[in-house]
Amino acid sequence: MGLLSRISALFSNLSNTHYPWPALDIVLPDDRHLHLVGSIHMGTQDMVPLCAKLMVKLRDADALIVEADISEGGSPFPQDPDELPLEQRLAADSWAQVVSLTRELGISLSQMDNQPAWQIALVLQAHQAQRLGLRAEYGVDFQLLKAAKTLAVPVIELEGAQHQVDLLTRLPDGGMPLLTDTLTHWHTNARLLQTMISWWLESPPPREKVLLPTTFGDELYDVLMHQRNLQWCHFLQQLPAGRYVVAVGALHLYGKGNLSELLKNKIE
């Protein structure tokens, strides 16, 4: 890339606008403008509709880029689980916590007893979010996808739903680290969800003041967050010139090895 192009992109990134939703702008060389949005995959009814200014950005974009197009419906999860009963796979204290949570959340333990551990973790997380009043149809991704299709804005997937499931199926020990982390950080995750919802209902704090708690162990964080950020960074660097709204999970824009830092490092 030319020196002037790199300098222009760098200075563009030093003067980001503070938006009333979690977002920042990145300008890559060769006239590629990214509006990175910290999405929440499940939201509250108060989050509908999304901010009108964000809809203007989407209307003027050459494409909406999301992790996966979840508006098509259908489940990519395996339909014939054949794992050992969960009680045989968990330590006694973790099993007792699962039993307690399923009773509290009204989940049928027998229906997920033979599912992979990662899938059980997702079921528990989804019910926790629902208990907090969150629903998928109010999520930022879903609303942006619906609006993009109404506005005839093309949609580009960073990875797709099947790729995400494939990633989970490759986790060690059937995804047991994800289930144990879910149980260990259960209350922390609830507070984290409430914090991120407040960013959309009120206004996010300045990025330099955001300090989010960790809800993953180091190895799991590397696989589910950092490595994906690296892949997405490479993907976004290959885009043609244009303006793009890029909606990824809010946690991908904060913390160690986040997507925005990776992109900025590439142009400095």
C-alpha positions in Angstrom: 0.0 0.0 0.0 1.2 3.6 -0.6 2.6 5.6 2.3 0.0 8.3 1.9 -2.8 5.8 1.9 -1.5 4.2 5.1 -1.1 7.6 6.8 -4.6 8.7 5.8 -6.1 5.5 7.2 -4.1 5.8 10.5 -5.2 9.4 11.1 -8.8 8.5 10.3 -8.6 6.0 13.2 -7.4 8.5 15.6 -10.6 10.6 15.5 -13.4 8.0 16.0 -16.9 9.4 16.7 -18.5 8.3 19.9 -21.8 6.6 19.0 -24.8 6.0 21.3 -24.4 2.3 20.6 -21.2 0.2 21.0 -19.3 0.9 17.8 -16.3 2.4 16.2 -15.0 3.2 12.7 -12.0 1.8 11.1 -10.7 3.1 7.7 -8.4 0.6 5.9 -6.2 1.5 3.0 -7.7 1.7 -0.5 -10.9 3.5 0.7 -12.4 0.7 2.8 -14.6 2.1 5.6 -15.7 -0.3 8.3 -18.3 0.6 11.0 -17.7 -2.1 13.6 -20.8 -2.7 15.7 -20.7 -4.6 19.1 -23.7 -6.8 18.6 -25.7 -8.7 21.2 -27.2 -11.9 19.7 -30.2 -11.7 22.0 -31.8 -8.5 23.1 -34.7 -7.0 25.0 -37.9 -5.5 23.5 -36.8 -2.1 24.5 -34.0 -2.4 21.9 -36.5 -2.4 19.0 -36.2 -0.6 16.8 -32.4 0.1 16.6 -31.2 3.7 16.5 -32.3 5.6 13.4 -28.7 6.8 12.8 -27.5 3.2 12.7 -30.2 2.4 10.1 -28.9 5.3 8.0 -25.4 3.8 8.1 -26.8 0.5 7.1 -28.8 2.1 4.2 -25.7 3.8 2.9 -23.5 0.7 3.2 -22.3 -1.5 0.3 -22.9 -4.6 2.5 -23.8 -5.7 6.0 -21.2 -8.2 7.3 -22.2 -10.6 10.1 -20.8 -13.7 11.8 -23.6 -15.8 10.4 -26.9 -15.1 8.7 -29.3 -16.2 11.4 -32.4 -14.9 9.6 -32.7 -18.1 7.5 -33.8 -20.3 10.5 -33.2 -24.0 10.9 -30.8 -25.6 13.3 -27.3 -26.8 12.3 -27.0 -28.7 15.6 -26.5 -32.5 15.4 -29.9 -34.3 15.7 -28.8 -37.7 17.1 -26.6 -37.1 20.2 -25.0 -40.2 21.6 -22.9 -39.0 24.5 -22.7 -40.7 27.8 -25.3 -39.5 30.4 -24.1 -36.1 31.7 -23.8 -37.3 35.3 -21.1 -39.7 34.2 -19.2 -36.9 32.5 -19.2 -34.2 35.2 -17.7 -33.9 38.6 -20.2 -34.3 41.4 -20.4 -30.6 42.3 -20.8 -29.6 38.6 -23.6 -32.2 38.2 -25.4 -30.8 41.2 -25.2 -27.3 39.8 -26.6 -28.5 36.5 -29.5 -30.2 38.2 -30.2 -27.1 40.3 -30.1 -24.8 37.2 -32.3 -27.0 35.1 -34.9 -27.0 37.9 -34.6 -23.2 38.3 -34.9 -22.6 34.6 -37.6 -25.2 33.8 -35.4 -27.2 31.5 -35.9 -30.9 30.9 -32.7 -32.5 31.9 -33.6 -35.8 30.2 -33.9 -34.1 26.8 -30.3 -32.9 26.9 -28.7 -35.6 29.0 -26.9 -37.2 26.0 -26.0 -34.0 24.1 -22.4 -32.9 23.7 -21.2 -30.7 26.5 -20.9 -27.6 24.3 -24.5 -27.9 23.3 -25.7 -28.2 26.9 -23.7 -25.1 27.6 -25.5 -23.2 24.9 -28.9 -24.4 26.1 -28.1 -23.2 29.6 -26.8 -19.8 28.3 -29.9 -19.3 26.1 -32.3 -20.0 29.0 -30.3 -17.7 31.3 -30.6 -14.9 28.7 -34.3 -15.6 28.4 -34.7 -15.4 32.2 -33.2 -11.9 31.9 -35.8 -10.9 29.3 -33.6 -11.4 26.2 -35.0 -12.9 23.0 -33.3 -13.8 19.7 -35.8 -11.7 17.6 -34.7 -8.6 19.5 -31.0 -9.3 19.0 -28.9 -6.7 17.1 -27.8 -9.3 14.4 -31.4 -10.3 13.7 -32.7 -6.7 13.5 -29.8 -5.6 11.2 -30.4 -8.6 8.9 -34.1 -7.9 8.6 -33.4 -4.3 7.9 -30.7 -5.1 5.3 -33.1 -7.3 3.4 -35.8 -4.6 3.5 -33.2 -2.0 2.2 -31.8 -4.5 -0.3 -28.3 -4.2 1.3 -26.2 -7.3 0.5 -25.3 -9.6 3.4 -21.9 -11.1 3.8 -21.1 -13.9 6.3 -17.7 -13.9 8.2 -18.1 -17.6 8.8 -21.6 -19.0 8.7 -23.7 -21.0 11.2 -22.3 -24.4 10.1 -18.7 -23.3 10.5 -19.6 -22.1 14.1 -21.0 -25.5 14.9 -18.0 -27.3 13.4 -15.8 -25.1 15.6 -17.7 -26.2 18.7 -17.6 -29.9 17.7 -13.8 -29.7 17.5 -13.5 -28.5 21.1 -11.6 -31.0 23.3 -13.6 -33.5 25.4 -16.9 -32.8 23.6 -16.8 -29.1 24.5 -16.6 -29.9 28.3 -14.4 -26.7 28.9 -17.3 -24.6 27.6 -19.8 -26.2 29.9 -17.5 -26.0 33.0 -16.7 -22.3 32.2 -20.4 -21.7 31.8 -21.1 -23.1 35.3 -18.1 -21.4 36.9 -18.9 -17.9 35.6 -22.7 -18.3 35.7 -23.4 -15.1 37.7 -20.6 -13.2 36.1 -22.1 -13.9 32.7 -25.5 -12.7 33.8 -24.0 -9.4 34.9 -22.1 -9.1 31.6 -25.3 -9.6 29.6 -27.0 -6.8 31.6 -24.0 -4.5 31.1 -24.0 -5.0 27.3 -27.7 -4.5 27.1 -27.3 -1.1 29.0 -24.9 -0.1 26.2 -27.7 -0.3 23.7 -30.5 1.1 25.9 -28.4 4.0 27.4 -25.0 4.6 25.9 -21.7 2.8 26.0 -18.8 4.2 28.1 -15.6 5.4 26.4 -13.7 2.3 25.2 -10.7 3.1 27.4 -12.9 2.9 30.4 -14.4 -0.5 29.6 -13.1 -3.4 31.7 -15.1 -6.6 31.1 -14.8 -9.7 33.3 -13.5 -12.9 31.9 -15.9 -15.7 31.4 -13.6 -18.1 29.4 -10.4 -19.9 30.4 -7.3 -19.0 28.4 -7.4 -21.9 26.0 -11.1 -21.5 25.3 -10.7 -17.7 24.8 -7.9 -18.3 22.3 -10.1 -20.7 20.2 -13.5 -18.9 20.4 -12.3 -15.3 20.5 -8.7 -14.6 19.5 -8.3 -17.1 16.6 -11.6 -16.0 15.1 -10.7 -12.4 15.5 -7.5 -13.1 13.5 -9.5 -14.9 10.8 -12.0 -12.1 10.6 -9.2 -9.5 10.4 -7.8 -11.3 7.4 -11.2 -11.5 5.8 -11.9 -7.8 6.2 -8.6 -6.9 4.8 -9.6 -8.5 1.5 -12.7 -6.5 1.0 -13.0 -4.2 -2.1 -13.3 -0.4 -1.6 -16.6 0.5 -0.1 -18.5 1.2 3.1 -19.5 -1.7 5.4 -21.4 -2.2 8.6 -19.7 -5.1 10.4 -21.7 -6.6 13.3 -19.9 -9.0 15.6 -20.4 -10.0 19.2 -19.6 -7.1 21.4 -16.9 -9.1 23.3 -14.9 -9.3 20.0 -14.4 -5.6 20.1 -13.0 -5.4 23.7 -10.2 -7.2 25.6 -7.0 -8.9 24.6 -6.5 -9.5 20.9 -9.8 -7.8 20.0 -10.8 -7.3 16.3 -10.5 -3.5 16.3 -6.9 -3.6 17.7 -5.9 -6.2 15.2 -7.2 -4.1 12.3 -5.5 -1.0 13.6 -2.2 -2.8 14.0 -2.3 -3.8 10.4 -2.3 -0.2 9.2 0.1 1.4 11.6 
